[in-house]
């Protein structure tokens, strides 16, 4: 079974904004996008062979939630017999989410959070 790591994050932004910014983050980080379907909220990408691995496959799902949207990022070894990833999958997921955090926060189409209710 290949090595795998996944993590989820919630955003106050809409699914459309988060999807668009996720595609931008992947491209900026050097991942090759293989499939992108906004209607299904699915993005599949890959990273080429490098010194630390035989490459990785990235699967991202973006779904609507009551607070905005939720993103799940999964990175797994491309080579099915690679059992150890030396932390590369976790690094991929964290790099994607860190870049996505800043992109969503900077997106001018993301409305600011509502103000807190007044105190009685």
C-alpha positions in Angstrom: 0.0 0.0 0.0 1.5 3.4 -1.0 2.3 6.0 1.6 -0.5 8.6 2.0 -1.3 11.7 4.0 -4.5 13.8 4.0 -5.8 16.9 5.8 -9.0 19.0 5.7 -9.6 22.7 6.2 -12.7 24.9 6.3 -12.9 28.3 4.7 -15.5 31.1 5.0 -15.3 31.6 1.3 -17.6 30.1 -1.3 -16.8 26.8 -3.0 -16.2 28.6 -6.3 -13.6 31.0 -4.8 -11.8 28.2 -3.0 -11.8 26.0 -6.1 -10.3 28.7 -8.2 -7.7 29.5 -5.6 -6.8 25.8 -5.2 -6.1 25.5 -8.9 -3.9 28.6 -8.7 -2.0 27.3 -5.7 -1.3 24.0 -7.3 0.0 25.7 -10.5 2.2 28.1 -8.5 3.7 25.3 -6.4 4.7 23.3 -9.5 2.1 20.5 -9.5 0.8 19.3 -12.9 -3.0 19.4 -12.9 -4.4 16.2 -14.6 -8.1 16.8 -14.0 -10.2 19.7 -12.7 -14.0 19.6 -12.4 -15.5 22.5 -10.5 -19.0 21.1 -10.7 -17.9 18.0 -8.8 -15.3 19.9 -6.7 -12.6 17.5 -7.7 -9.0 18.3 -8.6 -6.3 15.7 -9.4 -2.7 16.7 -9.8 0.7 15.1 -9.7 4.3 15.8 -8.8 7.2 14.3 -10.8 9.8 12.0 -9.6 12.3 13.7 -7.3 15.2 12.8 -5.0 12.9 11.9 -2.2 10.2 9.9 -4.0 8.9 8.3 -7.2 6.4 11.1 -7.5 3.1 11.9 -5.8 -0.6 11.9 -6.8 -2.7 14.7 -5.3 -6.5 14.5 -4.9 -8.4 17.5 -3.7 -12.1 17.8 -3.0 -13.8 21.1 -2.5 -17.3 21.0 -1.1 -19.8 23.6 0.1 -20.4 23.8 3.9 -22.7 25.8 6.1 -19.7 28.1 6.9 -18.5 28.4 3.3 -16.5 25.5 2.0 -14.4 22.6 3.0 -11.2 21.3 1.3 -9.7 17.9 1.7 -6.2 17.4 0.3 -4.7 14.0 -0.1 -1.1 13.2 -1.3 0.0 9.7 -1.9 3.0 8.0 -3.5 2.6 7.5 -7.2 4.5 4.2 -7.1 2.3 1.7 -5.4 5.1 -0.2 -3.7 6.6 2.9 -2.1 5.9 2.3 1.6 8.0 5.2 3.0 7.7 8.7 1.8 10.2 10.5 4.1 7.5 13.1 5.0 7.0 14.2 1.4 3.2 13.6 1.3 2.7 15.6 4.5 4.9 18.3 3.1 2.9 18.4 -0.1 -0.4 18.8 1.8 0.9 21.4 4.1 2.5 23.5 1.3 -0.8 23.4 -0.6 -2.9 24.4 2.4 -0.5 27.2 3.4 -0.6 28.7 0.0 -4.3 28.3 -0.3 -4.8 30.0 3.1 -3.0 33.1 1.9 -4.8 33.1 -1.5 -8.3 32.8 0.0 -7.5 35.5 2.5 -6.3 37.8 -0.2 -9.1 37.1 -2.7 -11.1 40.3 -3.1 -14.2 38.4 -4.0 -14.2 36.8 -0.5 -16.6 38.8 1.7 -15.3 39.7 5.1 -16.7 37.8 8.0 -19.9 39.2 9.6 -19.4 41.4 12.6 -20.1 39.9 16.0 -23.6 40.5 17.4 -23.9 43.6 19.7 -23.6 43.0 23.4 -26.8 43.4 25.4 
